Amino acid sequence: MTDTTTGLPADALEGDLSAPSDNTSPTNIGGYLWSTIAARDLGVISRTDAYTRLRTTLATLAGLERHAPSGMFYNWYSPRDGHKLTQWPGTGDRVDPFLSTVDNAWLAAAFRVVARAEPRLAGPADAIYDSMDFGYFHDLNARPGVGLNRGGFWVTPPPGCNVPGNYGGDTTPVYYTCHWYDTSVSEARMATYLGIAKGEIPAKDYYGTLRTMPEQGCDYAWQEQKPTGVTREYLGVPVYEGVYAYRGMSIVPAWGGSMFEALMPDLFVPEAAWGPRSWGINHPATVRAQKEHGLEEAGYGYWGFSPASNPFGGYSEYGVEALGMSSDGYASDRERTNVDAGYAGCREATNPTPTFGDGVVTPHASFLALAYDRPAALKNLAGIKNNLKAYGPGGFYDAVATKSGTVARRYLSLDQSMIMAAIVNDLKKDRLKGYFVDRSFEKAVRPLIAAQIFGSSLG
């Protein structure tokens, strides 16, 4: 998937290992960096090969066009020569160069891994990491007394909604997304961890995101179900510790109910170990919910729902819809079956016990579950490989529809990099977490996670 001259990976590759796409993102590049370390540590490639690959990529990254004041990378580059994309390859459609909070977080996470895994490259990796200021994404006044990260910004006004401003302290305006990352179970929490560890985001703002929307009245009756919970205070921030009920469990939901929202940050940050009263319960409950949805509630015979290639064309977001905060969240099947159990006193149930259709599972979701139910994950993957035939010359294809057997015969960099990270953590005792976490990161972040008390339970 990777250009040998630039060391930049394509976003996607066809199932026969042909036609790499002419676009890449900071997440793709970060995923390639940590996957190279994983491949080295697993003995798939030599230490010399890994060093050469990493050095090539870091050299290219040092020369890519960035937003100089923040040190952040734009969201789309050509892997062939590293130029910033302003037109989409193949179509010529306009691309408004955007700087994504979450994509830059995953690239920054990879720099931390490289610096400790390959000390000979710590200098260039740390230099880029140190130049990245997550304060540029962080709105200190998002809510009374607490800040949140915006989704990102443009340097020139794009079409549609945007918010002019500059959180980084200089006078040149940028144009922020109109939304914040305001939910706790989100892959975007990696940006908050990094910003806090670097001293660019206040520690108390870790508690600014919502577990669920508040339950009182009907103002939030658009959410999937009426939560239960109590309010606690952390560092002066009141937090409603809401949970959803699902098959006898209590779970803090993600926005869409997908696996990578819940578990991707846990590949690097030992959330379950540091937060035994929060993530240490919610992560295994999320895995169990995904498994029970696929095997029992929907009857697909397989499980593991997360955004991936759509076997019927394009890209789609998949999840356990009943565990998505949005009432029309990510569905688990081709038919986009919506679960609506109503909202007591505010919204009548329209589809409380639906019949599900052609469920779509993605292998990367099972790999993410390895840390919490290894036997079930391996059994599920064996069925996806051997029975659903969703395995090709590059490994597991991106997704498969369980009823029709239709396979998304593509490989996405993001999904493959989650697979590599999960494998090396499983076989090498959380190796990537060991590289990612140093003493200063643990001192800044661990007490925040340890203090949390979710209302989660396994029943």
C-alpha positions as CSV (number, residue, x, y, z in Angstrom):
1,M,0.0,0.0,0.0
2,T,3.0,2.3,0.5
3,D,5.0,4.3,-2.0
4,T,8.6,3.2,-1.7
5,T,10.0,6.7,-2.5
6,T,7.8,8.8,-0.1
7,G,7.0,6.2,2.5
8,L,3.4,7.3,2.4
9,P,0.6,4.7,2.4
10,A,-2.4,4.8,0.1
11,D,-5.8,5.2,1.8
12,A,-7.1,2.1,0.0
13,L,-6.0,-0.8,-2.1
14,E,-8.1,-3.2,-4.3
15,G,-8.5,-6.8,-3.1
16,D,-6.1,-8.1,-5.8
17,L,-3.5,-5.7,-4.4
18,S,-3.8,-3.4,-7.4
19,A,-4.7,0.2,-7.9
20,P,-3.6,2.0,-4.7
21,S,-5.5,5.2,-4.2
22,D,-3.8,8.5,-4.8
23,N,-4.8,9.9,-1.4
24,T,-3.6,9.5,2.1
25,S,-4.3,11.1,5.5
26,P,-2.5,11.7,8.8
27,T,-4.3,8.7,10.2
28,N,-3.2,6.5,7.4
29,I,0.4,7.6,7.8
30,G,0.3,7.2,11.6
31,G,-1.2,3.7,11.1
32,Y,1.6,2.8,8.7
33,L,4.3,3.9,11.2
34,W,2.9,1.9,14.1
35,S,2.2,-1.1,11.8
36,T,5.9,-1.0,10.7
37,I,6.9,-1.2,14.4
38,A,4.4,-4.1,14.9
39,A,5.7,-6.0,11.9
40,R,9.2,-5.6,13.1
41,D,8.4,-6.8,16.6
42,L,6.4,-9.7,15.3
43,G,9.4,-10.8,13.1
44,V,7.5,-10.2,9.8
45,I,10.2,-7.7,8.6
46,S,13.7,-7.2,9.7
47,R,14.9,-4.4,12.0
48,T,16.9,-2.9,9.1
49,D,13.8,-2.9,6.8
50,A,11.7,-1.3,9.6
51,Y,14.3,1.4,10.2
52,T,14.6,2.2,6.5
53,R,10.8,2.5,6.1
54,L,10.4,4.6,9.2
55,R,13.2,6.9,8.2
56,T,11.8,7.4,4.8
57,T,8.4,8.3,6.1
58,L,9.7,10.7,8.7
59,A,11.8,12.5,6.1
60,T,8.8,13.0,3.9
61,L,6.7,14.2,6.7
62,A,9.3,16.8,7.7
63,G,8.8,18.3,4.2
64,L,5.0,18.2,3.8
65,E,3.1,21.4,3.7
66,R,1.5,22.0,7.1
67,H,-0.3,24.8,8.9
68,A,2.8,26.4,10.3
69,P,1.4,28.1,13.4
70,S,-0.2,24.9,14.8
71,G,2.2,22.4,13.3
72,M,-0.8,20.4,12.2
73,F,-1.1,18.4,9.0
74,Y,-3.7,18.8,6.3
75,N,-6.1,15.9,5.9
76,W,-5.3,14.8,2.3
77,Y,-2.0,14.4,0.5
78,S,-0.8,12.4,-2.5
79,P,1.2,9.4,-1.3
80,R,3.1,9.6,-4.6
81,D,4.8,12.9,-4.1
82,G,3.3,14.3,-0.9
83,H,1.6,17.4,-2.3
84,K,-1.5,18.7,-0.5
85,L,-4.7,17.8,-2.3
86,T,-6.9,20.6,-3.6
87,Q,-8.7,18.4,-6.1
88,W,-9.9,14.8,-5.5
89,P,-7.9,12.2,-7.6
90,G,-9.9,10.8,-10.4
91,T,-12.8,13.2,-10.3
92,G,-11.2,16.6,-10.0
93,D,-13.8,17.6,-7.4
94,R,-12.7,20.5,-5.2
95,V,-11.0,19.7,-1.9
96,D,-11.0,22.5,0.7
97,P,-7.8,21.7,2.7
98,F,-8.9,20.8,6.2
99,L,-7.0,20.1,9.4
100,S,-8.7,17.3,11.4
101,T,-8.4,17.0,15.2
102,V,-8.7,13.3,15.3
103,D,-6.5,12.5,12.3
104,N,-3.7,14.6,13.7
105,A,-4.1,12.9,17.0
106,W,-3.5,9.5,15.4
107,L,-0.4,10.7,13.6
108,A,0.9,12.3,16.8
109,A,0.3,9.0,18.7
110,A,2.5,7.2,16.1
111,F,5.3,9.7,16.7
112,R,5.3,8.7,20.3
113,V,5.5,5.1,19.4
114,V,8.3,5.5,16.9
115,A,10.4,7.7,19.3
116,R,10.5,4.9,22.0
117,A,10.4,1.9,19.7
118,E,13.3,3.1,17.5
119,P,15.6,5.4,19.5
120,R,17.7,6.2,16.4
121,L,14.7,8.1,15.0
122,A,13.6,9.7,18.3
123,G,15.0,13.1,17.2
124,P,13.0,13.6,14.0
125,A,9.8,11.9,15.5
126,D,9.9,14.1,18.6
127,A,10.7,17.2,16.6
128,I,7.4,16.9,14.6
129,Y,5.4,15.8,17.7
130,D,6.7,18.7,19.8
131,S,5.7,21.1,17.0
132,M,2.0,20.0,17.0
133,D,-0.1,22.2,19.3
134,F,-3.5,20.6,20.1
135,G,-4.6,23.9,21.8
136,Y,-5.5,25.1,18.3
137,F,-8.4,22.7,18.2
138,H,-9.6,23.3,21.8
139,D,-12.4,25.8,22.5
140,L,-12.0,26.7,26.2
141,N,-15.5,28.2,26.2
142,A,-17.4,25.4,24.6
143,R,-19.5,25.0,27.7
144,P,-19.7,27.0,30.9
145,G,-16.5,26.3,32.8
146,V,-15.2,23.6,30.5
147,G,-13.6,23.3,27.0
148,L,-14.1,20.8,24.1
149,N,-12.2,20.1,20.9
150,R,-13.7,21.2,17.6
151,G,-13.7,18.7,14.8
152,G,-11.0,20.7,13.1
153,F,-10.5,23.8,11.0
154,W,-9.8,25.3,7.5
155,V,-7.4,28.1,6.9
156,T,-9.7,29.7,4.4
157,P,-13.5,29.9,4.6
158,P,-15.1,26.7,3.2
159,P,-18.6,26.5,1.8
160,G,-21.2,25.8,4.5
161,C,-21.1,26.2,8.2
162,N,-17.9,27.4,9.9
163,V,-16.9,29.4,13.0
164,P,-14.1,32.0,12.5
165,G,-11.7,32.3,15.4
166,N,-8.3,31.2,16.7
167,Y,-7.7,29.2,19.8
168,G,-4.0,29.1,19.4
169,G,-3.3,32.6,20.5
170,D,-2.1,34.2,17.2
171,T,-4.2,36.8,15.4
172,T,-4.7,35.1,12.1
173,P,-8.3,33.7,11.9
174,V,-9.0,30.1,11.0
175,Y,-12.4,28.6,10.3
176,Y,-13.6,25.9,12.7
177,T,-16.2,23.2,12.3
178,C,-19.6,24.0,13.8
179,H,-19.4,20.9,16.0
180,W,-17.4,19.8,18.9
181,Y,-16.3,16.3,19.9
182,D,-18.6,16.2,22.9
183,T,-19.1,12.5,23.7
184,S,-16.8,10.4,25.9
185,V,-16.9,7.2,24.0
186,S,-15.3,8.5,20.8
187,E,-12.0,7.8,19.0
188,A,-11.5,11.5,19.3
189,R,-10.6,11.3,23.0
190,M,-7.0,10.5,21.8
191,A,-6.6,14.2,21.0
192,T,-7.7,15.2,24.5
193,Y,-5.2,12.7,26.1
194,L,-2.4,14.1,23.9
195,G,-3.3,17.7,24.5
196,I,-3.4,17.2,28.3
197,A,-0.1,15.3,28.3
198,K,1.5,18.1,26.3
199,G,0.1,20.9,28.6
200,E,-2.0,22.3,25.7
201,I,-5.4,21.4,27.1
202,P,-6.5,21.9,30.7
203,A,-6.7,18.6,32.7
204,K,-10.2,19.4,33.9
205,D,-11.5,19.4,30.3
206,Y,-11.1,15.6,30.2
207,Y,-14.4,15.6,32.0
208,G,-16.1,18.0,29.6
209,T,-17.4,15.3,27.3
210,L,-20.8,13.7,27.8
211,R,-21.4,10.1,28.8
212,T,-25.0,10.4,27.5
213,M,-27.2,13.4,27.1
214,P,-29.1,14.4,30.2
215,E,-32.3,12.4,30.9
216,Q,-34.5,15.1,32.3
217,G,-37.5,16.3,30.4
218,C,-37.9,15.9,26.6
219,D,-35.2,18.3,25.4
220,Y,-32.9,15.3,24.7
221,A,-35.6,12.9,23.6
222,W,-33.9,12.6,20.2
223,Q,-31.3,10.3,21.8
224,E,-31.6,6.6,21.4
225,Q,-33.0,5.8,24.9
226,K,-33.6,7.4,28.2
227,P,-30.5,7.0,30.3
228,T,-30.1,6.5,34.0
229,G,-27.3,7.8,36.1
230,V,-26.0,10.1,38.8
231,T,-24.1,13.4,38.7
232,R,-20.6,13.5,40.1
233,E,-18.0,16.2,40.2
234,Y,-14.4,15.9,39.0
235,L,-11.9,18.8,39.3
236,G,-14.9,21.1,39.8
237,V,-16.7,19.9,36.7
238,P,-20.2,18.3,37.2
239,V,-20.6,15.2,35.1
240,Y,-23.8,13.3,34.5
241,E,-22.7,9.7,34.6
242,G,-25.4,8.4,32.3
243,V,-25.7,4.9,30.9
244,Y,-27.9,3.0,28.5
245,A,-29.5,-0.4,29.3
246,Y,-28.8,-3.2,26.8
247,R,-29.6,-6.9,27.4
248,G,-29.1,-6.7,31.2
249,M,-26.0,-4.6,30.9
250,S,-25.4,-0.9,31.6
251,I,-23.1,0.8,29.0
252,V,-21.9,4.3,28.3
253,P,-22.7,4.5,24.6
254,A,-20.8,5.8,21.6
255,W,-22.4,8.2,19.2
256,G,-23.0,5.5,16.6
257,G,-22.4,2.3,18.6
258,S,-19.4,1.2,16.7
259,M,-16.3,-0.8,17.9
260,F,-13.6,1.6,16.9
261,E,-15.2,4.6,18.7
262,A,-15.0,2.6,21.9
263,L,-11.8,0.7,21.6
264,M,-9.3,2.3,19.2
265,P,-7.7,4.6,21.8
266,D,-7.3,1.6,24.1
267,L,-4.7,0.2,21.7
268,F,-2.3,2.8,23.0
269,V,-3.7,4.1,26.4
270,P,-4.2,1.4,29.0
271,E,-7.7,2.7,29.8
272,A,-9.1,-0.4,31.3
273,A,-6.1,-0.9,33.7
274,W,-6.0,2.8,34.7
275,G,-9.8,3.1,35.0
276,P,-11.2,-0.1,36.7
277,R,-14.4,1.8,37.6
278,S,-14.9,3.2,34.1
279,W,-13.3,1.9,31.0
280,G,-12.4,-1.4,32.8
281,I,-16.1,-2.2,32.8
282,N,-17.3,-0.4,29.8
283,H,-14.9,-1.9,27.3
284,P,-15.7,-5.6,28.0
285,A,-19.4,-4.6,28.2
286,T,-19.2,-3.1,24.7
287,V,-17.5,-6.2,23.3
288,R,-20.2,-8.4,24.9
289,A,-22.9,-6.2,23.5
290,Q,-21.5,-6.4,20.0
291,K,-21.3,-10.1,20.3
292,E,-24.8,-10.6,21.6
293,H,-26.2,-8.3,19.0
294,G,-24.7,-10.2,16.1
295,L,-25.3,-13.7,17.4
296,E,-28.5,-13.4,19.4
297,E,-30.5,-10.3,18.8
298,A,-29.9,-10.0,15.0
299,G,-29.1,-13.6,14.4
300,Y,-26.3,-12.9,11.8
301,G,-24.1,-15.7,13.0
302,Y,-21.2,-13.3,13.2
303,W,-20.4,-10.0,15.0
304,G,-18.1,-7.0,15.0
305,F,-19.7,-3.7,13.7
306,S,-17.6,-0.6,12.9
307,P,-17.3,1.8,10.0
308,A,-15.8,0.1,6.9
309,S,-16.1,-0.4,3.2
310,N,-19.6,-1.2,2.2
311,P,-19.7,-4.6,0.4
312,F,-22.3,-3.1,-2.0
313,G,-20.2,-0.1,-2.8
314,G,-18.6,2.9,-1.1
315,Y,-18.1,3.3,2.6
316,S,-20.6,3.1,5.4
317,E,-20.8,3.4,9.2
318,Y,-21.8,0.3,11.0
319,G,-22.5,-0.3,14.7
320,V,-25.0,-1.6,17.2
321,E,-27.7,1.0,16.7
322,A,-29.3,0.5,20.1
323,L,-26.0,1.5,21.6
324,G,-25.6,4.6,19.5
325,M,-26.5,7.9,21.2
326,S,-28.1,9.2,18.0
327,S,-31.6,7.7,17.5
328,D,-30.8,7.2,13.9
329,G,-27.2,6.0,14.5
330,Y,-25.1,3.4,12.8
331,A,-27.0,0.4,11.7
332,S,-25.6,-3.2,11.6
333,D,-27.1,-4.3,8.3
334,R,-27.3,-3.4,4.6
335,E,-31.0,-2.4,5.1
336,R,-30.0,0.3,7.7
337,T,-32.5,-1.2,10.1
338,N,-33.4,1.3,12.8
339,V,-34.2,0.4,16.4
340,D,-36.6,2.8,18.1
341,A,-37.8,1.7,21.5
342,G,-39.1,5.2,22.3
343,Y,-38.3,7.7,25.0
344,A,-40.6,7.4,28.0
345,G,-43.1,10.2,28.1
346,C,-41.6,12.0,25.1
347,R,-41.4,9.8,22.0
348,E,-43.5,6.8,21.2
349,A,-41.7,3.6,20.1
350,T,-41.9,3.0,16.4
351,N,-39.7,-0.1,16.0
352,P,-38.7,-1.6,19.3
353,T,-38.0,-5.2,18.1
354,P,-37.1,-5.1,14.5
355,T,-36.2,-7.9,12.1
356,F,-32.7,-7.4,10.9
357,G,-31.5,-8.0,7.4
358,D,-28.1,-8.6,5.7
359,G,-25.7,-7.9,8.6
360,V,-22.3,-6.3,7.7
361,V,-19.3,-7.3,9.9
362,T,-15.7,-6.0,9.6
363,P,-12.7,-8.0,10.8
364,H,-11.0,-5.1,12.4
365,A,-13.8,-5.0,15.0
366,S,-13.0,-8.5,16.1
367,F,-9.3,-7.7,16.4
368,L,-10.1,-4.8,18.6
369,A,-12.0,-7.2,20.9
370,L,-9.1,-9.5,21.4
371,A,-8.1,-7.9,24.7
372,Y,-11.6,-8.5,26.2
373,D,-12.8,-11.8,24.7
374,R,-10.0,-13.5,22.9
375,P,-11.7,-16.9,22.3
376,A,-14.8,-15.3,20.9
377,A,-12.8,-13.0,18.7
378,L,-10.7,-15.8,17.2
379,K,-13.7,-18.0,16.6
380,N,-15.5,-15.1,14.9
381,L,-12.5,-14.4,12.7
382,A,-12.1,-18.0,11.8
383,G,-15.7,-18.1,10.6
384,I,-15.3,-14.8,8.6
385,K,-12.2,-16.3,6.9
386,N,-13.3,-19.9,6.3
387,N,-17.1,-19.7,6.0
388,L,-17.7,-16.2,4.6
389,K,-14.5,-16.3,2.5
390,A,-13.6,-12.7,3.4
391,Y,-9.9,-13.4,3.1
392,G,-7.6,-12.6,0.2
393,P,-4.0,-12.1,-0.8
394,G,-3.5,-9.2,1.6
395,G,-5.3,-10.8,4.5
396,F,-8.8,-10.1,5.7
397,Y,-10.9,-8.0,3.3
398,D,-12.5,-4.9,4.8
399,A,-16.1,-6.2,5.4
400,V,-18.6,-8.9,4.5
401,A,-22.4,-9.1,4.4
402,T,-23.3,-12.2,6.4
403,K,-26.5,-13.2,4.7
404,S,-25.7,-12.7,1.1
405,G,-22.0,-13.4,1.5
406,T,-21.1,-10.2,-0.4
407,V,-17.5,-9.2,0.3
408,A,-16.0,-5.7,0.2
409,R,-12.8,-6.8,-1.6
410,R,-10.7,-3.8,-0.6
411,Y,-8.1,-3.0,2.0
412,L,-8.3,0.3,3.9
413,S,-5.1,1.6,5.6
414,L,-7.0,2.6,8.7
415,D,-8.6,-0.8,9.3
416,Q,-5.5,-2.7,8.5
417,S,-3.5,-0.6,11.0
418,M,-6.0,-1.3,13.8
419,I,-5.6,-5.0,13.0
420,M,-1.8,-4.8,13.2
421,A,-1.9,-2.8,16.5
422,A,-4.3,-5.3,18.0
423,I,-2.2,-8.3,17.0
424,V,1.1,-7.0,18.4
425,N,-0.6,-6.0,21.6
426,D,-2.1,-9.5,21.9
427,L,1.0,-11.4,21.1
428,K,3.6,-9.1,22.7
429,K,1.9,-8.1,26.0
430,D,0.6,-4.7,25.0
431,R,3.7,-3.7,23.2
432,L,2.3,-0.5,21.6
433,K,1.0,0.7,25.0
434,G,4.5,0.3,26.4
435,Y,6.0,2.4,23.6
436,F,3.2,5.0,23.7
437,V,3.1,5.7,27.5
438,D,6.0,7.3,29.2
439,R,6.3,8.6,32.7
440,S,5.2,12.2,31.9
441,F,2.1,10.9,30.0
442,E,1.1,8.6,32.8
443,K,1.6,11.3,35.4
444,A,-0.7,13.7,33.5
445,V,-3.4,11.3,32.3
446,R,-3.6,8.3,34.6
447,P,-5.1,10.2,37.6
448,L,-7.9,11.6,35.4
449,I,-8.9,8.2,34.1
450,A,-8.5,6.6,37.6
451,A,-10.9,9.1,39.2
452,Q,-13.8,8.3,36.8
453,I,-16.8,6.2,37.9
454,F,-19.0,5.2,35.1
455,G,-22.4,3.5,35.8
456,S,-21.4,0.6,33.5
457,S,-22.1,-3.0,34.5
458,L,-22.0,-6.4,32.9
459,G,-25.3,-7.3,34.5
